[in-house]
Amino acid sequence: MAAAQDVHVRICNQEIVKFDLEVKALIQDIRDCSGPLSALTELNTKVKEKFQQLRHRIQELEQSAKEQDKESEKQVLLQEVENHKKQMLSNQTSWRKANLTCKIAIDNLEKAELLQGGDLFRQRKTAKESLAQTSSAITESLMGISRMMSQQVQQSEEAMQTLDFCDTSPQLPLPRLLRSVFYYEELMLLNCGVGEDSSESLGVQGDPTSPS
């Protein structure tokens, strides 16, 4: 009976040491964890399982100590049980601290990602505003060109109507007709941006249809 108790005690001690080392390794993994939060949750689940197994083995060792016939052996085992309990409490404290460190690291990482996302959003917003301004300027420029072309077409039509009138009117002398042609040619050149000095170079002054 004593031999069987000794074997059970040795097994309990070996299992306690094994679970204690596994808990310490998982706590270190939590310290090194940088996220995501699901990874931290998974590690904590494993730690809880190991603590339950460790607590169960310590309780078995304590029960074996109480069943010892010799008081001296009983006290030795109870002291071992007390040491294991203290070590488990120390591991639980380290576990809580590791969780706090890991959560702070995850929060800082999420804040950094949010800041980067905000910068990217502002860059996209600025690009859209710049594109809108450019499109508006192009639209205004095209509308200005359209108005200018419309005015030129209208002026050309008026000039052609005047020429047609002069051509069909028997009362308009030929020299006046020629001056009318030169005048409207000059008018078209001015509208196209040739310059204000063009009228002098062509020798045209005033309305050619007016009496000379």
Contacts in CASP RR format, 6 or more apart in sequence:
PFRMAT RR
TARGET T0000
AUTHOR 0000-0000-0000
METHOD contacts of the structure
MODEL  1
MAAAQDVHVRICNQEIVKFDLEVKALIQDIRDCSGPLSALTELNTKVKEK
FQQLRHRIQELEQSAKEQDKESEKQVLLQEVENHKKQMLSNQTSWRKANL
TCKIAIDNLEKAELLQGGDLFRQRKTAKESLAQTSSAITESLMGISRMMS
QQVQQSEEAMQTLDFCDTSPQLPLPRLLRSVFYYEELMLLNCGVGEDSSE
SLGVQGDPTSPS
2 69 0 8 1.000
5 64 0 8 1.000
5 67 0 8 1.000
5 68 0 8 1.000
8 60 0 8 1.000
8 64 0 8 1.000
9 61 0 8 1.000
9 64 0 8 1.000
9 77 0 8 1.000
12 57 0 8 1.000
12 58 0 8 1.000
12 60 0 8 1.000
12 61 0 8 1.000
12 64 0 8 1.000
13 61 0 8 1.000
13 80 0 8 1.000
15 53 0 8 1.000
15 57 0 8 1.000
16 54 0 8 1.000
16 57 0 8 1.000
16 58 0 8 1.000
16 61 0 8 1.000
16 84 0 8 1.000
19 50 0 8 1.000
19 53 0 8 1.000
19 54 0 8 1.000
19 57 0 8 1.000
20 54 0 8 1.000
20 84 0 8 1.000
20 87 0 8 1.000
20 88 0 8 1.000
20 91 0 8 1.000
22 50 0 8 1.000
23 47 0 8 1.000
23 50 0 8 1.000
23 51 0 8 1.000
23 54 0 8 1.000
23 91 0 8 1.000
23 95 0 8 1.000
24 91 0 8 1.000
24 94 0 8 1.000
26 43 0 8 1.000
26 46 0 8 1.000
26 47 0 8 1.000
26 50 0 8 1.000
27 47 0 8 1.000
27 91 0 8 1.000
27 94 0 8 1.000
27 95 0 8 1.000
27 98 0 8 1.000
28 98 0 8 1.000
29 43 0 8 1.000
30 40 0 8 1.000
30 43 0 8 1.000
30 44 0 8 1.000
30 47 0 8 1.000
30 95 0 8 1.000
30 98 0 8 1.000
30 99 0 8 1.000
30 101 0 8 1.000
30 102 0 8 1.000
31 98 0 8 1.000
31 101 0 8 1.000
31 102 0 8 1.000
33 39 0 8 1.000
33 40 0 8 1.000
33 43 0 8 1.000
33 102 0 8 1.000
33 105 0 8 1.000
33 106 0 8 1.000
34 102 0 8 1.000
34 105 0 8 1.000
34 106 0 8 1.000
34 109 0 8 1.000
35 102 0 8 1.000
35 105 0 8 1.000
35 106 0 8 1.000
35 109 0 8 1.000
36 106 0 8 1.000
37 106 0 8 1.000
40 99 0 8 1.000
40 102 0 8 1.000
40 103 0 8 1.000
40 106 0 8 1.000
44 99 0 8 1.000
47 95 0 8 1.000
51 88 0 8 1.000
51 91 0 8 1.000
51 92 0 8 1.000
54 88 0 8 1.000
55 88 0 8 1.000
58 81 0 8 1.000
58 84 0 8 1.000
58 85 0 8 1.000
58 88 0 8 1.000
61 77 0 8 1.000
61 80 0 8 1.000
61 81 0 8 1.000
61 84 0 8 1.000
62 77 0 8 1.000
62 78 0 8 1.000
62 81 0 8 1.000
64 77 0 8 1.000
65 73 0 8 1.000
65 74 0 8 1.000
65 76 0 8 1.000
65 77 0 8 1.000
65 78 0 8 1.000
65 80 0 8 1.000
65 81 0 8 1.000
66 74 0 8 1.000
66 78 0 8 1.000
68 74 0 8 1.000
68 77 0 8 1.000
151 191 0 8 1.000
152 188 0 8 1.000
152 191 0 8 1.000
152 192 0 8 1.000
155 187 0 8 1.000
155 188 0 8 1.000
155 191 0 8 1.000
156 188 0 8 1.000
159 184 0 8 1.000
159 187 0 8 1.000
159 188 0 8 1.000
162 180 0 8 1.000
162 184 0 8 1.000
162 209 0 8 1.000
163 180 0 8 1.000
163 181 0 8 1.000
163 184 0 8 1.000
166 172 0 8 1.000
166 176 0 8 1.000
166 177 0 8 1.000
166 180 0 8 1.000
166 209 0 8 1.000
167 177 0 8 1.000
172 180 0 8 1.000
172 209 0 8 1.000
175 212 0 8 1.000
176 208 0 8 1.000
176 209 0 8 1.000
176 212 0 8 1.000
178 208 0 8 1.000
179 204 0 8 1.000
179 208 0 8 1.000
179 209 0 8 1.000
179 212 0 8 1.000
180 208 0 8 1.000
180 209 0 8 1.000
181 208 0 8 1.000
182 202 0 8 1.000
182 203 0 8 1.000
182 204 0 8 1.000
182 208 0 8 1.000
183 204 0 8 1.000
183 206 0 8 1.000
183 207 0 8 1.000
183 208 0 8 1.000
183 209 0 8 1.000
185 202 0 8 1.000
186 198 0 8 1.000
186 199 0 8 1.000
186 202 0 8 1.000
186 204 0 8 1.000
189 195 0 8 1.000
189 198 0 8 1.000
190 196 0 8 1.000
190 198 0 8 1.000
190 199 0 8 1.000
199 205 0 8 1.000
END
